[in-house]
Amino acid sequence: MSTADIKKNAQDRMNKSLETLKGDLAKVRTGRAHTGILDHVMVDYYGNPTPINQVANLTLVDARTIGVTPFEKKMGAAIEKAIREADLGLNPAAQGDLIRVPTPTLTEERRKEMVKLCKSEAEDGKIAVRNIRRDANESLKKLVKDKAISEDEERRASDEVQKLTDKFIADIDKIVAEKEKEVLTV
């Protein structure tokens, strides 16, 4: 394994951590409705847990309501039950073939809780990035120990890994700041 491989691997893993953070923040509810809230809801589809977007069409009816249209009519009750049990604070109501999922307005206290949750998710993301940096630096030290690279090369490569780490942590801070602004907007 070369220093370039180690840096590439670290960058790929940091990108994955950033994408995971974005996915986790998408679950955090803001005052507006968006179909991403339901992305992680699993519906019992003939005994198999299946993501809701594979058994129903998700649309926005208006700014505060998500419309869920099951592909199969008999799946309506299972989808309603899955949304209720997903612990998202949502209460779906069936209207014929359409299941309406109104998103309640957030209180100021609840918004502050959501911001705390965002900051917690951000810290988890930063920890993941730092762990990747540590793994990359350990790999570089192992290459020096095995005499595959010089100490100067190792120092240069670890500086580049540090710059990569700083970039991803700055990206995490930026994403979380945007999400906090979104959550606090009334």
ROBA-965536 format. One record per residue: residue number from 1; chain; z, x, y of N, C-alpha, C in turn. Coordinates in pm, 1 decimal, padded with zeros to 6 digits. Last residue first. Example, Ala and Ser with C-alpha at 12.3 -4.5 7.8 and 13.67 -1.06 7.14 Angstrom:
BEGIN
k	c	nzz	nxx	nyy	cazz	caxx	cayy	czz	cxx	cyy
2	A	00708.0	01285.0	-00225.0	00714.0	01367.0	-00106.0	00787.0	01290.0	00003.0
1	A	00780.0	01319.0	-00569.0	00780.0	01230.0	-00450.0	00780.0	01320.0	-00330.0
END
This chain:
BEGIN
k	c	nzz	nxx	nyy	cazz	caxx	cayy	czz	cxx	cyy
186	A	01157.7	-03878.2	02999.3	01189.1	-04019.9	02974.5	01063.8	-04102.9	02987.6
185	A	01171.7	-03569.4	02848.2	01093.1	-03655.5	02935.5	01119.4	-03801.1	02900.0
184	A	01301.0	-03431.3	02648.7	01381.6	-03473.2	02763.3	01305.5	-03561.8	02860.9
183	A	01093.2	-03375.7	02469.2	01205.4	-03460.1	02425.8	01283.1	-03513.6	02545.8
182	A	00930.4	-03206.7	02623.6	00876.1	-03332.4	02570.7	00988.2	-03428.4	02533.4
181	A	01102.8	-02993.1	02663.8	01052.5	-03066.1	02780.7	01002.4	-03203.0	02737.4
180	A	01128.4	-02911.0	02397.4	01245.8	-02958.0	02470.9	01203.8	-03041.2	02591.4
179	A	00864.7	-02829.6	02346.6	00919.8	-02942.2	02272.0	01042.7	-02999.5	02343.9
178	A	00843.0	-02610.0	02521.3	00753.5	-02725.3	02537.0	00810.4	-02848.6	02467.6
177	A	01039.7	-02445.9	02407.6	01055.7	-02491.2	02546.9	00966.6	-02612.9	02573.2
176	A	00925.9	-02399.0	02157.2	01050.1	-02476.2	02165.4	01072.9	-02526.5	02307.1
175	A	00703.9	-02243.3	02230.5	00684.9	-02370.2	02158.2	00808.8	-02458.5	02172.0
174	A	00833.4	-02021.2	02349.0	00740.5	-02104.0	02427.2	00723.5	-02242.0	02362.1
173	A	00980.2	-01913.0	02136.8	01050.3	-01959.6	02257.4	00962.3	-02054.3	02337.8
172	A	00766.7	-01845.1	01967.0	00866.1	-01944.3	01923.3	00938.1	-02001.5	02045.1
171	A	00643.8	-01645.8	02121.2	00569.7	-01768.0	02086.7	00665.7	-01879.5	02046.2
170	A	00848.4	-01454.9	02118.5	00809.0	-01514.7	02247.4	00731.4	-01644.5	02223.5
169	A	00838.1	-01396.4	01849.0	00961.1	-01455.4	01901.8	00932.8	-01520.1	02037.7
168	A	00583.3	-01281.9	01832.9	00609.6	-01407.2	01761.7	00737.4	-01474.1	01812.8
167	A	00620.3	-01051.7	01994.8	00517.2	-01150.8	02027.9	00548.6	-01284.7	01961.6
166	A	00819.3	-00912.4	01854.4	00846.0	-00959.9	01991.2	00747.5	-01068.7	02031.0
165	A	00675.0	-00856.1	01617.8	00795.3	-00939.2	01613.0	00825.6	-00997.4	01751.3
164	A	00481.6	-00683.9	01722.1	00439.7	-00808.0	01656.7	00557.2	-00907.3	01653.7
163	A	00647.5	-00476.8	01801.2	00568.3	-00547.5	01902.7	00521.7	-00682.7	01849.3
162	A	00742.0	-00399.7	01548.2	00835.8	-00451.0	01647.9	00762.6	-00528.7	01756.9
161	A	00507.0	-00305.5	01435.3	00572.0	-00421.0	01372.0	00670.9	-00483.7	01470.8
160	A	00470.6	-00086.2	01603.6	00371.9	-00194.8	01605.1	00430.0	-00321.7	01542.9
159	A	00690.9	00066.8	01526.3	00679.5	00021.6	01665.9	00581.8	-00095.0	01676.0
158	A	00620.9	00116.2	01263.6	00738.3	00030.8	01286.7	00741.9	-00015.9	01432.7
157	A	00398.9	00283.8	01308.2	00380.9	00154.7	01241.1	00500.2	00062.3	01266.3
156	A	00524.9	00504.5	01429.9	00420.4	00429.2	01501.7	00403.3	00289.3	01441.3
155	A	00695.6	00581.2	01220.4	00752.0	00542.4	01349.2	00650.8	00460.2	01429.4
154	A	00509.6	00645.7	01021.2	00607.6	00539.5	00995.3	00664.8	00488.4	01127.3
153	A	00382.9	00859.9	01140.0	00305.5	00738.3	01109.3	00399.3	00619.9	01089.3
152	A	00601.6	01036.0	01147.1	00537.4	00994.0	01271.6	00457.8	00865.2	01250.2
151	A	00650.5	01079.4	00878.9	00751.6	01007.3	00955.5	00694.3	00958.1	01088.5
150	A	00349.6	01010.7	00684.2	00444.1	01098.6	00754.7	00544.8	01012.9	00831.6
149	A	00307.0	00855.1	00357.9	00277.5	00867.1	00500.9	00380.5	00960.6	00564.0
148	A	00385.3	00909.0	00103.5	00250.7	00852.8	00120.4	00207.5	00858.4	00266.8
147	A	00637.1	00990.9	00017.4	00548.6	01088.8	00081.3	00403.4	01041.0	00090.7
146	A	00818.8	00808.2	-00053.9	00722.4	00844.7	-00158.6	00620.6	00948.1	-00109.0
145	A	00939.5	00783.5	00194.7	01017.5	00841.0	00083.6	00925.0	00887.5	-00028.8
144	A	00737.1	00652.9	00331.1	00778.4	00786.6	00375.2	00851.6	00857.0	00261.2
143	A	00733.9	00412.5	00187.3	00613.5	00495.5	00189.9	00646.7	00638.0	00234.1
142	A	00989.5	00319.9	00250.7	00960.1	00353.4	00111.2	00834.6	00442.0	00103.2
141	A	00955.8	00264.1	00519.0	01049.0	00370.0	00480.7	01024.1	00415.0	00337.1
140	A	00779.6	00045.6	00492.9	00735.0	00168.6	00560.2	00825.0	00286.4	00522.5
139	A	00947.2	-00139.3	00370.2	00826.6	-00094.8	00300.5	00774.3	00035.5	00360.5
138	A	01132.7	-00173.5	00576.3	01177.1	-00117.0	00448.6	01058.3	-00065.3	00368.1
137	A	00967.1	-00294.4	00766.2	01025.0	-00162.6	00794.7	01075.6	-00094.8	00667.4
136	A	00913.1	-00535.3	00633.5	00803.1	-00444.2	00666.6	00856.7	-00303.9	00692.1
135	A	01171.1	-00648.3	00621.5	01097.9	-00618.3	00497.7	00985.5	-00518.0	00522.9
134	A	01222.7	-00677.3	00898.5	01307.4	-00590.5	00816.9	01235.8	-00550.2	00687.5
133	A	01024.8	-00864.8	00964.1	01024.7	-00732.0	01027.2	01105.5	-00634.1	00943.0
132	A	01119.8	-01079.5	00815.8	00988.2	-01024.0	00782.5	00976.2	-00883.0	00841.4
131	A	01356.2	-01126.5	00953.4	01362.5	-01085.9	00812.8	01230.6	-01024.0	00767.4
130	A	01250.4	-01209.9	01197.3	01326.9	-01083.6	01191.2	01340.8	-01033.9	01047.7
129	A	01136.3	-01453.0	01118.7	01050.8	-01345.9	01172.7	01122.9	-01211.0	01164.6
128	A	01368.5	-01592.6	01042.3	01263.0	-01567.5	00944.0	01173.1	-01453.0	00990.2
127	A	01498.8	-01604.4	01288.2	01562.1	-01532.3	01177.4	01456.8	-01498.0	01072.3
126	A	01323.2	-01768.5	01425.8	01343.8	-01631.0	01471.6	01405.8	-01545.8	01360.8
125	A	01354.6	-02007.1	01281.1	01224.1	-01941.1	01286.9	01236.7	-01795.6	01327.8
124	A	01621.0	-02065.6	01337.3	01580.0	-02041.9	01198.0	01446.1	-01968.8	01193.3
123	A	01595.1	-02107.7	01611.2	01675.2	-01994.3	01564.2	01641.8	-01961.5	01418.9
122	A	01443.1	-02340.4	01609.2	01388.5	-02217.8	01669.2	01464.4	-02095.9	01619.8
121	A	01621.6	-02520.7	01497.2	01497.1	-02491.4	01424.8	01436.6	-02360.6	01476.0
120	A	01808.6	-02519.3	01708.6	01849.0	-02475.4	01574.8	01726.7	-02437.4	01491.2
119	A	01657.0	-02630.8	01911.2	01705.9	-02493.2	01926.6	01749.7	-02436.2	01791.6
118	A	01617.6	-02886.6	01804.2	01502.4	-02799.5	01832.4	01546.2	-02653.9	01841.6
117	A	01882.9	-02978.0	01803.1	01810.1	-02965.2	01677.1	01689.4	-02872.7	01693.3
116	A	01928.6	-02988.3	02077.1	02008.6	-02897.9	01993.8	01939.3	-02872.8	01860.1
115	A	01745.7	-03189.0	02138.6	01725.6	-03054.9	02195.2	01803.8	-02952.6	02113.8
114	A	01866.4	-03403.5	02004.3	01732.8	-03358.8	01962.4	01703.1	-03218.0	02015.0
113	A	02095.9	-03430.7	02157.5	02108.3	-03394.0	02015.7	01975.3	-03339.6	01964.0
112	A	01978.1	-03515.0	02394.3	02048.1	-03385.7	02392.6	02069.0	-03337.4	02248.7
111	A	01883.7	-03763.9	02309.7	01788.4	-03661.3	02354.9	01852.7	-03523.2	02350.7
110	A	02124.4	-03895.7	02266.1	02037.6	-03867.6	02151.7	01933.6	-03761.3	02187.9
109	A	02212.5	-03918.4	02531.2	02292.8	-03845.5	02433.1	02207.9	-03803.5	02313.4
108	A	02016.6	-04083.2	02639.0	02033.0	-03947.0	02691.9	02110.5	-03860.2	02592.3
107	A	01840.5	-04257.5	02376.0	01942.4	-04250.4	02479.3	01952.9	-04105.2	02526.1
106	A	01504.0	-04348.0	02313.7	01613.7	-04254.5	02293.1	01711.9	-04260.7	02408.9
105	A	01374.2	-04650.6	02178.2	01388.1	-04557.1	02289.1	01510.5	-04469.7	02264.3
104	A	01238.3	-04672.6	01843.6	01334.1	-04711.4	01947.2	01339.6	-04606.7	02058.3
103	A	00924.7	-04746.9	01737.3	01014.7	-04633.3	01758.8	01109.2	-04670.6	01872.2
102	A	00821.6	-04980.2	01489.6	00856.0	-04953.8	01629.9	00949.7	-04833.0	01640.0
101	A	00585.0	-05015.6	01276.9	00702.8	-04929.2	01280.5	00734.4	-04898.1	01427.2
100	A	00435.9	-05270.7	01091.8	00462.8	-05217.1	01225.2	00591.5	-05136.0	01219.1
99	A	00196.5	-05292.4	00855.5	00340.3	-05268.0	00869.5	00360.0	-05203.8	01005.1
98	A	-00049.6	-05533.7	00783.3	-00004.5	-05424.7	00869.3	00147.9	-05414.7	00868.1
97	A	-00102.7	-05761.6	00641.9	-00136.3	-05633.7	00579.1	-00080.6	-05514.8	00656.6
96	A	00165.9	-05938.6	00775.6	00045.1	-05949.0	00695.0	00018.1	-05816.9	00625.1
95	A	00371.1	-05736.0	00891.0	00300.8	-05848.7	00952.7	00167.5	-05860.9	00880.1
94	A	00686.1	-05587.6	00826.7	00553.0	-05623.4	00777.9	00499.7	-05743.7	00854.0
93	A	00853.8	-05336.3	00998.3	00843.8	-05480.9	00978.0	00700.9	-05514.2	00938.2
92	A	01084.3	-05055.6	00982.7	00950.8	-05115.8	00973.9	00957.5	-05266.3	00950.4
91	A	01283.4	-04881.9	01168.4	01297.6	-05007.6	01096.1	01161.8	-05077.6	01090.6
90	A	01413.4	-04548.4	01174.7	01304.5	-04642.6	01200.3	01323.4	-04766.1	01114.6
89	A	01566.2	-04326.2	01130.4	01614.2	-04422.6	01229.3	01507.4	-04524.6	01265.8
88	A	01498.3	-04170.1	00926.9	01436.7	-04137.1	01055.3	01484.1	-04230.6	01166.1
87	A	01549.5	-04185.6	00650.1	01653.8	-04144.6	00743.7	01595.0	-04095.3	00876.1
86	A	01385.4	-04293.8	00461.7	01353.7	-04157.6	00505.3	01453.4	-04104.1	00607.3
85	A	01421.6	-04558.3	00399.2	01508.6	-04461.8	00331.2	01485.0	-04318.2	00376.0
84	A	01220.3	-04681.9	00551.0	01361.7	-04712.7	00578.2	01452.6	-04604.2	00521.8
83	A	00994.1	-04577.9	00424.4	01016.3	-04548.1	00566.5	01163.3	-04572.7	00602.0
82	A	01022.7	-04686.7	00167.2	01021.1	-04541.0	00184.7	01049.4	-04502.9	00329.2
81	A	01001.5	-04963.0	00218.4	01125.5	-04908.9	00163.2	01133.3	-04757.8	00186.9
80	A	00733.7	-04975.0	00304.7	00842.9	-05017.9	00392.7	00975.2	-04956.5	00348.7
79	A	00608.0	-04891.5	00068.5	00594.4	-04811.5	00190.2	00706.4	-04845.7	00288.3
78	A	00674.4	-05098.1	-00105.1	00717.0	-04961.4	-00137.8	00710.9	-04871.5	-00014.2
77	A	00548.8	-05316.6	00020.6	00694.6	-05315.2	00006.5	00745.8	-05174.3	-00022.4
76	A	00268.5	-05234.9	00007.8	00338.7	-05263.0	00133.1	00489.6	-05252.2	00122.1
75	A	00125.2	-05216.1	-00223.9	00205.6	-05099.3	-00187.7	00290.6	-05123.3	-00062.6
74	A	-00044.5	-05429.0	-00261.0	00085.2	-05435.5	-00329.1	00176.0	-05316.8	-00295.9
73	A	-00280.7	-05353.8	-00123.8	-00190.4	-05454.7	-00066.8	-00051.9	-05453.7	-00130.2
72	A	-00366.2	-05019.1	-00071.9	-00352.5	-05125.4	-00171.6	-00247.6	-05224.0	-00119.8
71	A	-00348.4	-04883.0	00163.3	-00480.3	-04889.6	00100.7	-00482.0	-04998.7	-00006.3
70	A	-00152.6	-05019.5	00432.2	-00163.0	-04967.0	00295.5	-00306.1	-04980.5	00242.6
69	A	-00122.8	-04923.0	00752.2	-00202.4	-05015.6	00673.2	-00219.2	-04958.7	00532.6
68	A	00097.8	-04903.7	01007.2	00074.1	-04848.8	00873.6	-00000.1	-04954.5	00793.9
67	A	00129.9	-04816.4	01343.9	00078.6	-04914.5	01248.9	00048.7	-04846.6	01116.9
66	A	00394.7	-04756.7	01563.1	00302.3	-04698.2	01465.7	00259.2	-04810.1	01372.0
65	A	00472.1	-04800.3	01903.0	00460.2	-04860.3	01770.0	00354.9	-04788.2	01686.6
64	A	00472.5	-04720.0	02167.2	00599.2	-04717.6	02095.5	00591.7	-04770.3	01952.3
63	A	00212.7	-04738.0	02263.3	00289.3	-04615.7	02289.7	00418.3	-04606.2	02209.4
62	A	00052.4	-04906.1	01983.4	00074.0	-04885.6	02127.0	00163.3	-04763.2	02143.1
61	A	-00040.5	-04834.5	01732.2	-00070.2	-04967.6	01783.1	-00056.7	-04966.7	01935.2
60	A	-00174.7	-04562.2	01580.5	-00084.5	-04600.3	01689.0	-00128.2	-04735.7	01741.5
59	A	-00185.4	-04541.2	01218.6	-00246.9	-04551.1	01351.1	-00138.7	-04579.7	01454.1
58	A	-00247.8	-04445.6	00889.4	-00150.2	-04445.3	00997.9	-00223.4	-04447.6	01131.7
57	A	-00310.7	-04591.8	00581.7	-00374.0	-04544.0	00704.4	-00272.3	-04555.5	00817.5
56	A	-00168.6	-04484.2	00268.0	-00185.0	-04577.6	00379.9	-00253.5	-04508.9	00496.9
55	A	-00141.0	-04290.4	00083.6	-00139.5	-04427.8	00032.3	-00160.7	-04531.6	00142.6
54	A	-00137.4	-04053.7	00212.1	-00229.1	-04064.3	00099.0	-00232.4	-04204.7	00038.3
53	A	00058.9	-04061.5	00401.2	-00079.1	-04061.7	00450.7	-00182.7	-04065.0	00338.2
52	A	00294.7	-04039.9	00251.7	00254.7	-04171.5	00301.7	00108.6	-04174.1	00347.4
51	A	00282.8	-03843.4	-00046.8	00291.7	-03852.4	00099.5	00232.6	-03984.2	00149.3
50	A	00450.7	-03960.1	-00338.3	00322.9	-03929.2	-00274.0	00340.3	-03938.3	-00122.4
49	A	00612.8	-03941.9	-00640.8	00633.4	-03934.2	-00496.3	00505.3	-03881.8	-00429.9
48	A	00512.0	-04165.4	-00896.4	00498.7	-04031.4	-00838.9	00528.2	-04034.0	-00689.6
47	A	00525.6	-04431.0	-00976.0	00619.8	-04336.1	-01034.8	00611.2	-04195.4	-00979.3
46	A	00324.8	-04549.1	-00816.1	00317.8	-04555.1	-00962.2	00403.4	-04446.0	-01027.1
45	A	00452.4	-04395.2	-00562.4	00320.0	-04447.8	-00596.4	00301.9	-04437.5	-00746.7
44	A	00688.2	-04399.2	-00336.5	00680.3	-04404.4	-00482.1	00548.9	-04473.4	-00519.5
43	A	00626.9	-04183.1	-00062.5	00624.0	-04319.3	-00115.8	00614.6	-04310.5	-00268.0
42	A	00782.3	-03978.7	00174.1	00722.3	-03985.8	00041.3	00738.0	-04128.3	-00013.7
41	A	00734.3	-03851.1	00492.0	00783.3	-03966.8	00415.7	00707.6	-03971.6	00282.8
40	A	00635.8	-03661.4	00658.3	00717.1	-03615.4	00545.7	00778.1	-03729.4	00464.2
39	A	00492.6	-03798.3	00860.1	00425.1	-03703.0	00771.0	00504.7	-03666.8	00646.1
38	A	00596.9	-03965.7	01051.5	00597.3	-04015.2	00913.8	00535.9	-03916.1	00813.5
37	A	00558.4	-03830.5	01287.4	00696.3	-03864.2	01249.2	00701.9	-03900.6	01100.9
36	A	00289.0	-03824.6	01332.8	00350.0	-03706.9	01271.0	00493.3	-03731.1	01226.5
35	A	00215.6	-04043.1	01483.9	00210.3	-04057.3	01337.8	00272.9	-03938.9	01265.6
34	A	00437.6	-04124.3	01746.2	00324.7	-04045.7	01697.8	00332.1	-04042.8	01545.8
33	A	00579.4	-04281.6	02028.9	00542.2	-04289.9	01888.2	00430.6	-04190.3	01860.2
32	A	00812.9	-04119.0	02250.6	00684.7	-04183.3	02220.0	00662.0	-04187.1	02069.3
31	A	01045.9	-03977.2	02267.1	01049.9	-04118.1	02305.4	00922.8	-04193.0	02269.5
30	A	01039.2	-03781.8	01964.7	01049.2	-03792.6	02109.9	01052.1	-03941.5	02142.1
29	A	01179.8	-03640.1	01673.6	01125.0	-03757.2	01741.9	01143.0	-03746.6	01892.8
28	A	01072.3	-03382.3	01479.9	01171.5	-03420.5	01580.3	01110.7	-03529.2	01668.0
27	A	00853.3	-03312.6	01333.9	00938.9	-03417.5	01278.8	01041.4	-03466.8	01380.1
26	A	00753.3	-03101.4	01471.8	00675.5	-03225.8	01476.5	00758.0	-03342.3	01422.6
25	A	00923.0	-02897.7	01400.9	00940.4	-02958.0	01533.3	00861.8	-03088.4	01546.6
24	A	00818.7	-02837.3	01148.9	00955.9	-02887.7	01160.1	00979.1	-02955.3	01294.7
23	A	00565.5	-02742.9	01222.3	00578.6	-02860.8	01135.8	00716.6	-02923.0	01146.0
22	A	00639.7	-02517.3	01369.8	00563.9	-02624.5	01435.3	00575.2	-02753.8	01354.7
21	A	00762.7	-02370.1	01163.7	00841.8	-02415.9	01278.2	00771.1	-02530.8	01348.8
20	A	00538.2	-02319.5	01006.3	00649.1	-02397.4	00951.4	00734.9	-02453.5	01063.7
19	A	00395.0	-02156.7	01181.7	00338.7	-02286.4	01141.0	00447.2	-02377.3	01083.5
18	A	00570.9	-01937.5	01188.6	00541.0	-02010.4	01311.2	00484.8	-02149.1	01279.3
17	A	00555.2	-01853.2	00923.6	00684.7	-01896.2	00978.2	00664.6	-01979.5	01103.5
16	A	00286.4	-01778.4	00913.9	00332.9	-01889.2	00829.6	00466.7	-01943.0	00880.7
15	A	00293.8	-01560.2	01089.2	00211.7	-01677.6	01122.2	00256.8	-01799.0	01042.7
14	A	00453.0	-01390.9	00937.2	00505.8	-01440.6	01064.3	00426.4	-01562.3	01110.9
13	A	00277.9	-01338.8	00725.2	00402.9	-01408.3	00697.3	00464.4	-01465.1	00825.9
12	A	00074.6	-01202.5	00865.1	00045.3	-01326.9	00792.7	00172.4	-01407.4	00768.5
11	A	00219.7	-00979.3	00959.7	00159.8	-01073.5	01054.5	00129.2	-01206.9	00987.0
10	A	00288.6	-00855.1	00717.9	00394.6	-00902.3	00808.0	00339.0	-01006.1	00905.2
9	A	00031.6	-00794.5	00620.7	00119.4	-00882.9	00543.4	00228.7	-00940.7	00633.6
8	A	-00046.5	-00614.2	00821.8	-00123.9	-00737.2	00799.3	-00037.9	-00839.8	00725.5
7	A	00142.9	-00409.1	00784.8	00136.2	-00481.1	00913.2	00063.3	-00614.3	00896.9
6	A	00077.6	-00330.9	00523.1	00213.1	-00377.4	00552.9	00212.6	-00460.0	00682.4
5	A	-00185.7	-00244.8	00555.3	-00155.0	-00356.7	00464.6	-00018.7	-00417.3	00496.9
4	A	-00144.8	-00028.8	00728.1	-00225.6	-00143.1	00773.2	-00198.1	-00266.3	00686.7
3	A	-00004.9	00144.6	00566.9	00065.3	00086.7	00682.2	-00011.5	-00034.9	00733.8
2	A	-00086.6	00060.0	00219.9	-00094.6	00140.6	00341.8	-00017.5	00072.8	00454.9
1	A	00000.0	00084.9	-00118.1	00000.0	00000.0	00000.0	00000.0	00089.6	00124.7
END
